[in-house]
Amino acid sequence: MEIVAYGVLSDEEPLLRAAFDKAFAGRHELRCLRLFLDGDTALTTAGHEIVLSGVNDTLDAGVLRTLAAGGTRMIAQRSTGYNNIDLTAARELGVTVARVSSYSPYSVAEFAWTLALAVNRRIVRAAHRTREFDFRLDGLMGRDLRGRTAGVVGTGKIGSAFAAIAHGFGMRLLGWDITENPDCLALGMEYVPRERLFAEADLVSLHVPLLPETHHLVDADALGLMKDDAILVNSSRGGLVDTDALLATLRAGRLTGVGLDVYEEEAGVFFLDKSLEVMTDERLARLMTFSNVLLTSHQAYFTEDAVGQIVRTTVSNIEDYLAGRSGDNTLVAAT
């Protein structure tokens, strides 16, 4: 059969094809598309039993009905997050859904630190200056991290990896989660209420999934608790941060730096070239005007190690479906 994959990036495709060829040895063909799956493109899935999706695809009830009517019986999500998929609708339609439950946590944790260090030491501004042979240091002063406090919101595999790096810097560790991670406790992390973490941390990094209870976890109240010279990093999901509240905080001259690899309205923007278009998202355009904000395009996971693991797990999920098996990655098992 032909299996179709949506939103495939140019650097991802060779890894995906290699894993596919190794597993299926020509028994199934893979069609890789750059376009994203949504209400406008859903009809292109017709005749494909298995569809590979990504975080920026829209798989709401309407799209899923179109897929099911066209013969789709399995959706393999190439990510850990799945808030873009209506699982209730998939279950009602008899469509199997699987995801990649985990991959290299170091890819995201290390990138979160890349953002934190870049905004702390004004790396982007410095690089722009030196390219123009302006070697002044005015406005580039950062701070030592040793002895300061890192607040880790969400201490699962990625949060734990982030905390280990913070420990290496000699930082005091505060954590917030529904359960305490023994690995983080071993680093000396103190678990505290969320309000205390925001109030005491010099650096806050977000590593929780986007759920109804975590939507706008960083709202006006949370931002109001943060130190004026604190750093905020979000490499998890854009919806964790209330963008309007963040913009108001930045306009007030608060926060030393903000590093964002995600944005709550990133669908239809991230992973695309918008350089020749007018940016109609006023909030996104406004974020770009702040010199202490560094925004990247959801690339924290994007290493050979992590993407390689993602595509291998995706292929394994397809093998499970074809064999009639359910595994730890199965979100909806069609009966």
Secondary structure, 3 states (H helix, E strand, C coil): CEEEECCCCCCCHHHHHHHHHHHHCCCCEEEECCCCCCCCCHHHHCCCCEEEECCCCCECHHHHHHHHHCCCCEEEECCCCCCCECHHHHHHHCCEEECCCCCCHHHHHHHHHHHHHHHHCCHHHHHHHHHCCCCCCCCCCCCCCCCCEEEEECCCHHHHHHHHHHHHCCCEEEEECCCCCHHHHHCCCEECCHHHHHHHCCEEEECCCCCCCCCCCECHHHHHHCCCCCEEEECCCHHHECHHHHHHHHHCCCCCEEEECCCCCCCCCCCCCCCCCCCCCHHHHHHCCCCCEEECCCCCCCCHHHHHHHHHHHHHHHHHHHCCCCCCCEEECCC
